[in-house]
Amino acid sequence: MISDLEFMVILARYGNLAAAARALNVTPPAATRRLALLEKRLGVRLVNRTTRSFSLTSEGETYRQHAARILGDIVDMEDIISSSRKPRGLLRINATLGFGRTTVAPLVSGFTRRYPQVEVQMEVTDRPVDLVENGFDLAIRFGALPDKRLNARRILSNRRFLCASPLYLERHGTPASLADLAQHRCIIHRQNDDAYGIWRFAHHDHSEVVKVHGMLSSNDGDIVLGWALDGHGILIRSEWDLAKYLESGRLRVVLPDFTLPDADLYVYYPSQRNLPARTRAFIDFLVAHFDQSGRAEGHADKSAPAG
């Protein structure tokens, strides 16, 4: 028999008693009675409902949150105890907007075909999120996240380069030093809270910081890459985004002796002694995919903090 915890989670998920009743394979009057009995036992109203609207009260939302966590903990416990069982339960994933949509989402599709008992909730955001506070099982992002509560596993190495189109270089010349960048049109990718127009390089045993200027900037990686392809200036992008354009000659690397911080791809997950089977399975699935495909053909990531 379904528990009160499961009943409230399903009721909140479907948003009305009739839909929840269908999901539970009971009649709407039976679902209504179940809710009434639960409210009577707790001595509080859990749901605000009229003929046209349905919403959880603050007490109902508190009950739902704790119920979802408890049910998740039970699944995790059973997975740990019976590690030979196939992965199952809820897996919550966070990824960047562009890369999440074009690369991670298709991988989720393949993963769920292999593990149909895993329910996946995927959320894409332009900024990194607090995995612990927001209840995510893992995040897939470029660049390091400074959060000691997280474990990280690198799944793809990904260098970054200065680049420009042959058209731009023919018109404006090729910079020979970092100081020359001050005389060039630079396309700026605005990313999270990074200082605007500040580019950081390493050369031999020292680092250098350059303030660049340009008439074009955007927080969208596809947009700035398109402007560079159109010949509007010099851009920093990662090899994941640039590979096919460098190979075809539509873009060229400039100042190759100056190294930029890498934009390696990582999967992050909260520190746990025993990861649930579904989380381990998805991480292994990601690693296997990138081991096989390498960094070949990728789509530009619009929001990677280091892309």
Secondary structure, DSSP 8 states (H G I E B T S, - for coil): ---HHHHHHHHHHHSSHHHHHHHHTS-HHHHHHHHHHHHHHHTS--EEE-SS-EEE-HHHHHHHHHHHHHHHHHHHHHHHHTTTS---EEEEEEEEHHHIIIIIHHHHHHHHHH-TTEEEEEEEESS---HHHHT-SEEEEES----TTEEEEEEE---EEEEE-HHHHHHH----SGGGGGGS-BEEE--TT--TTEEEEEETTEEEEEE---SEEES-HHHHHHHHHTT--BEEEEHHHHHHHHHHTSSEEESTTSB-----EEEEEE--SS--HHHHHHHHHHHHHHHHHTT-S----SS-TT-
